[in-house]
Amino acid sequence: MSVEVKNVTKKFGGFTALDHVSLKVESGELVALLGPSGSGKTTLLRTIAGLEFPDNAGEAQVLFYGEDVTQIPASERKAGFAFQHYALFRHMSVFENIAFGLRVRPKTTRPPEPEIVARVEKLLKLIQLEPLARRFPSQLSGGQRQRVALARALAVEPKVLLLDEPFGALDAKVRKELRRWLRQLHDEIHITTLFVTHDQEEALEVADRVAILRDGRIEQIGTPEEIYDHPASPFVYDFLGNVNLFSGRMKDGAVVIGETEFSLGDQTGGMDADTVAFVRPHDIRVTRQAAGPALSALVVRSNAAGPVANLELKRLDSGELFTVQLSKEQFQELSPRPGETVFVELKNVKVFSDDYNI
C-alpha cells in the first residue's frame, strides 16, 4: 500500500504549516518525518491520516495505493494511528484495549468473536506481551504501554501505520530498545509506515528513508546514508548531528582556513569567495606534530566518559572554539592535557554554495 501526497498546503491563521508539500512512500516502506519543532512533520502526518485537510482543495491530493482519499474522513481511510501519549483506556485490560477497534465496528463489518480473540492473541505474541494480557495500563511500564498502543493500531488491519513521536515520552534507554523492536516488527509485517520524530539518531537507525522538513517544506529525502553523507543544504548538515563551522575562502578547489589550505576533494566552489567549511567532530585528526595541512589549537578541556572522548579546542589564530571526537584508543594514545598546543587536520570538509551566516 503506497501513500502519496501531492502539492499539499495547510495554514493555521497566518502560519503556513505545509507549503506545497509532495511525498511518496512506497508499499512496505518505513519512512521517518524528521525536523525541528514547527517544521510541519506532525501536520503532514495528520493530513495523511485524515485528521487535517489541505487548504488548497482541487490542487492537493492524498493517495492511498493510487486511490484519492483527500476528502475522505479519518474513519474511512483505514489508517492505524499511534500517538506519543498512548491514549489507552485505563479501565480496560491490555487484551480489551487491543480488541477495542474491532469490537466497536458496525455489526455488518465486525469480525466474529473467535476471530477477534485470535487476532488479539496473535498481536500479543507479536509485541511479546502475552503474559500481561489481563493487566491494566497502570500496571505496565511506559515501553509496554507504547507496544500496546501499536498493537491496537495494527488490530484493525490498517492500510498504513502512522506514528506521531511514538517514543517521545520514554527515557533514552527504553527509546533505544523500542526503536530496535519497531524495526524488527516492521520487517515481520511489512506494513507501509510513516513516523514523526525530532530525534536524528532514531530516524537514521530505524527508517528506510528519511524526509527532513523545514518551515513547511521537505528539505531533503533519501536513505539515512544519503542524507548523512551527502546533505543537500547547510541546514540538513547542521541538523543531522554535531558540526564545526570554520569561516574561510575558496581557492582552486580548496578552502583556506586561517593560513592553511584544505582539499575539498571533488567539490567545486567559487574562486576567491568567502565560504563556511563544515566539519564533523569525528572528521578531525589531532596530533602533536603536523604531518600535513593543519591548524594549531589549544586544548581547553576533555571528557572521556562513555564510548568516545570529546575534546574542546581553541584555535590559536582566531580564538574560535571547536570540538573533536576521538575513540577511546585515540584519546589514550594522545593523552591530551588542558593548556597544551596540538595540531588538527580537517578531513571530509564540506562547503555549500548557499549563503550561510557563521
N, C-alpha and C positions, 0 to 999 in steps of 0.2 A: 504494500500500500504506500505509494509515493504521496508526498504532500508538496504542494507548490503554492507560493504566494507571489502575486504579480502586482506591482505598482501600488502598494497599499500606503495610504496616508491616513494618519489618525492624529487629531489635535484635541487637547483639553484646554479650553479657553484660548489663551494666546500662546500656549506651549505646544510645539509640534513634537509629539512622541515618536511618530514614524513619518518619514519623509520619502515617499515613493520607493518603498522597500520591496525588493523581489528576492525570492529564495526558493530553491528546490531541494527537497530531501528525498533521496531515492528509497525505494522499498527496502525495508530491513536495515536501514542505516541509523546510526546513533549520532546525532548532531548536537553540539553544545552551542548555546547562545551566550556569549561572553561579552562583558562590558562593564564599565563603571555605573554607579547609580545614575538613573536618569537617561541612560543611553537608548532605552526603548525595548530592551530584551523581553521584559515581562509583558509589555503591551503587545508585542509581536506574538508571544505565546498565547495570550488571551484572545487575540484576533483569530488565530488558528483554531482555538477551542470553540469559538463562537460566543465568548463572553464579552467581546467588544466587536464593533462593526466598523469597517472603513468609512471615512468621511467622503471619499471620492467615489461614491457609488456610480457604476457604469464604466469606470476606468479600472478599478481594482478587482482582483479575483483571488479567491482561496479555493484551491482544487484538492480534492482527495481522490487519488487514482484517476485523475482526469475529469472527475465529476465536479461541477461548480457548486460549492456549498456556501458561497459568500453570504447569502441572506438566510441560510438555514440556521435555526437556533441551536444552542449547545446540546440540548436534549436529544436532537435528531442527528448529530454528526458522528456519533459512535466513537468519541474520543475519550480515552481514560485520562483523568487529571488528578495529580497528587500535589498537594501544597506543602509549604515549608513546615507548617504547624499541624500537620497530620489530619486535623478535623475529624478525629474518631469519635464515635458515640460512646460516652463514658458509661452509660447504663447497659451497654451491650458487650457480650464476650467477644474475644478475638474471632471466633467462628462466625458469630452473627454480624460483626462488622464487615467481614469479607463477603458474607452472603447478602448483605443489605441491598445492593444494586440489582440483584436477581429477584429478590422477594418483592420489591416494590414495582416490578414491571406489571403492565396490564395483564389480565388473566390470559388473554389471547397469545401473548408472547412470552409469558413466564414459563421457565422450564419446569418439568415435574420435580417434586421434592427429592426423589432419589438422585436426579441429575444435579441438582443444586448441591446436595451433600457431597457427591463425588467430585464436583468441580472445586469446592472449597477445600476438601481434603487434599486434592492434587496441588492446590496452591500453597497450602500449609506445608506440604513436603518441599515445594519449590523454594519457599522462603525460610525453610529449616526451623519452623516453629510448631511442629506437630504436637509436642508435649504441652504447649501453652494454649491450646485451642479454647479452653474453658475459662481462661483468665480474663480479667478486665483491663482496659488500657492503663489504669492507675497502678497495676501490678507489673507493668512492663518497663524496661529501660527505654530511653529515647530512641536508640537504634532499632529495638524490637518494634516500637510503635510505628516507626517510619516504614519498616518492612511490611507491617500490616496494612498501612495506607497504600503502599504499592500493590499489594495483593488485592485489595478491594478495587483498585482501579483496573486491574487485569481481569477480575472476575467476570465482568460484563463482555469480555472478549472484544475490546476496542479495536478499531482500525489503526489507531495511532495512540501512542502514550506520550503525554505531556507532563513534564515535571518542572515545577517552579521552585528553585532553590531547595531541592529535596533534602539536603543535608545541612542547611544553613543554621538550624537550631541546635546542632550537635557539637560536642567538643572535638578537637582536632584528631584525636586517636580514633574515635568512633567514625568520624568522617572518612578517614583513610580506609578503615575496614569496610564500610558500606559502599564506597565508590568501587572498590575491588569486587564486592559482591554484585553490584549493579552491572558491571561489565560482564561478569560471568553469567548473570541472569539473562542479559541481552543476547549473549552468544548462544544460549539454550533456546530462547523463544523467538528470536529474530523479529521482534515487532518494531516497526518504524517508530523511533523515539526522538523527541526534542527535549532538552533540559536546559533550564536557565541557571547560570551560576556567575558569581563575581570572582570565583576562585580560579586563578590561572592554572595552577598545578592540577586541580581537579579536572578542568576541561581538557588539558593536554594529556592526562593519563587515561581518561575514560572514553573520549569521543573518537569516532571515525573521522569526523571533520569538525572544525570549529569556525563559527561565524562571529567575528568581532564587530560589535556595534559601537557607534559613537554618534551622539547628537541625532539620533533617529535614523541613521543610515548604516549600512553594512560597510565597514571599512575594508575588510578582507575576509575571505572564506577559503579554507583549504585544510589539508591534513595537519595534525599537530606538528609534524616535521616541517612542512612547507611554511607555515606561518611563523614558526620559531626561527628557522634557519634563513628564510627569505621574506622578512617582513616587508609589506608594501609601503609603509609610511613610518615616519618618526613616531607617531602615536602608537602604532602596533608594536614597534620595537621597545618603546619605553614601557608599554603596558604589560608586556609578557616577561616580567622579571626585572631584577636589578640591572642597572646600566650606568656606566660613567659617561659623562659628556665632556669632550675636550674641544675648545674653540681652536680653529686652525685655518689654513688656507690650502686650496687645491694647487697642485703643481705637477704637471707632466704625469698624470696617472698616480700621483701620490698625494698625501696630505702632510703638510708641515705643521707640527705642533711645537710651539716654542721655537727652538732652532733645530729640531730633529724631524727628519723626513721618514714617514712610514708608508710602506707599499699598500695599495688598495686592491691588489690582485687584478681581477678582470673588471672592476668597477671603473666608470668614467665620470668625469665631472668638469665643471667649468674651469678654464685656465685662470690662474691667479685670482680666484674668487674666494671670499670668506665662506667658511662652512663650519659645521659641527660634526665632529667624529664621535661615533657611538662605539663603546667597547664594553663587553660583558666583564664582570669581575673575574670570572674564571678564565678569560682570554688574556690575562696579563701575567707575564712571567717576571718573577722577582729574582735578582741576582746581586752578588756583591761586586762583581766585575762585569762591565758591559762587554758583550761579545758581538754586538751589532748596534743598530739604531736603538737608542734608549733614552728615557728621561731620568734624571736624578730626582730622588724623593727622600723625604724624612719619614721614618716610622713614627707614627703618633701613638697608636695603641694596637693591641691584638687581642683576639678572642678565639681560643682553640676549643671551646666547648662544643660537643656534637661531632658529627661525622666529617665536617670540614672546618678549616680555620679561616677567620676573616681578619684582614689587616686594614687599618685606616692609615693612609699615607698622605703626605703633603708635598706637592711639587715645590722644588727649590726655586724654580724660575718665576713662578706666578703666585705661589702660596695657596693654590687651589687644593681642596681635599678630594680624595677619591678612594674607592675601596677595591680590595683584591681578595679573591677567594682561592685558597690553596688546599690541597689534600693534606691529610694528617702527616703523611710521609714527607711531602714537600716542606711543610711547616717545621717538622722536627729536624730535617736536614739543614734548613736555613737558620733556624733558631733566631729570628729577628728580635732585636731589643729596642724598646722605645728610645728615640733620640738618635739612633744611628742612621747613616745615609746608605741607601741602596739604589739600584738601577732597575727600571721597569721597561720591558719590551712589550709593545702592544700588538696582539695578534687579532686576526679577523676584524679589522677596523671597518666600520660601515659608515658611509655618508649618504645623504639623500639630497635630491635636487630641490625638495621643498624647503621653504624658509622655516627655520626653527630657532626660536629665541632661547638662548642658553641662560 
